[in-house]
Amino acid sequence: MENVRDPREHVNEEPRDDLMDVVFGFGGMLGFMTIAFAVAVIVKFIIS
């Protein structure tokens, strides 16, 4: 590997499905925020 800046010489060690990464990331964050919102609402009703 003489020319380290040539992207053709770098093998893709770990192929990824970018769309599924985004879908899982979005879904995971949405689920976490939904649970956080529900907990906040429950705590608010308990306090008041």
C-alpha positions as CSV (number, residue, x, y, z in Angstrom):
1,M,0.0,0.0,0.0
2,E,2.2,2.8,-1.3
3,N,-0.4,5.5,-1.7
4,V,-2.3,5.6,1.6
5,R,-4.5,8.4,0.3
6,D,-5.9,6.3,-2.6
7,P,-9.3,5.1,-1.4
8,R,-9.3,2.2,-4.0
9,E,-6.5,0.5,-2.1
10,H,-8.5,0.3,1.2
11,V,-10.7,-2.7,1.5
12,N,-14.0,-2.3,3.2
13,E,-13.4,-4.4,6.3
14,E,-16.9,-4.0,7.7
15,P,-19.7,-3.5,5.1
16,R,-22.6,-1.6,6.6
17,D,-26.2,-1.0,5.6
18,D,-26.4,2.8,6.3
19,L,-30.2,3.0,5.9
20,M,-30.8,0.3,8.5
21,D,-28.3,2.0,10.9
22,V,-30.3,5.2,10.5
23,V,-33.6,3.4,11.0
24,F,-32.4,1.6,14.2
25,G,-30.8,4.8,15.5
26,F,-33.9,6.8,14.9
27,G,-36.2,4.1,16.3
28,G,-34.0,3.7,19.4
29,M,-33.8,7.4,20.1
30,L,-37.6,7.7,19.5
31,G,-38.3,4.9,22.0
32,F,-35.9,6.4,24.6
33,M,-37.5,9.8,24.3
34,T,-41.0,8.3,24.5
35,I,-40.1,6.5,27.7
36,A,-38.4,9.6,29.1
37,F,-41.6,11.7,28.3
38,A,-43.9,9.1,29.9
39,V,-41.7,9.0,33.1
40,A,-41.7,12.8,33.2
41,V,-45.5,13.0,32.9
42,I,-45.9,10.3,35.6
43,V,-43.6,12.2,38.0
44,K,-45.4,15.4,37.3
45,F,-48.7,13.9,38.2
46,I,-47.3,12.3,41.4
47,I,-45.8,15.6,42.5
48,S,-49.0,17.6,41.9
